[in-house]
Amino acid sequence: MIDHVAIMTKQLEKMKDFYSGYFGGEVKKWISPDETGVIYFIRYENGTVLEIEQRMEGKEREWMPKGSRIGIEHIAFRVDSRDEVRRLTKQIEEDGHKVVQGPTDYGCEGFYESCILDPDGNFVEITIDAGIFQ
């Protein structure tokens, strides 16, 4: 079982507002004991946690790789209906975020989704249950 997904950012508050504002969840702020970073943990209704972290300037941890790292391809949030995919996509676009694709039927039968960009430019899908594991 996946416990959490972490995203590094340089826009901590914008990212926290984006992911908690549009997708809900309980938000907890945490500062690392060694004061190298600030993290927002967002726990969603199903128990999944999104960790949004910003490193403090000049406070890199010794064991962490320096420079850019290969990141996440996308994060997908499941909503209850096609109407909710359309409604949330429209709301996010009206709020000034870029919609990359959709809402549309995509790929395998049952996929209905839109793809948007978060404040850091990460791909975020809004989708319904495609029934892959049924």
C-alpha positions, 0 to 999 in steps of 0.5 A: 500500500502506498503511504504517501507521495512527496513533492519538492517545491519552491512555492510551498504555500501556493502548492499547499493551497492548490492541493488542499483547496481543490481536493480537500484534506486535512493539513498539518505543517511540520518543520524538520528537527534539523531545520532543513525543510518545511513540510505540509502533509495533506491527508485525504479522506481515503487515508492517502497523504500528499507531502509538499516540502520546501528545503530551506535555503542553504540547509541541504541535508548531507545525504540528499542528492544535490541538484535536480532529480527525476520526479513524479510523472503525474498525480491523479485525484479520483472524483465521483462522476464525470460531472465532477471532473468537468466542474472541478476542471472548469473551476481550476481553469477559471482560477488561472491554472492551465488545463493541458487536456480534457475533460475527455475519454482517454486511453482504455475503455472507462478512462475519463479525465482531465489533466491540469498543471499545479503551480510548479508545472506538475501534471495533475489528473482529475479522473473517475474510477475506470474499473481496472481492478474490477 
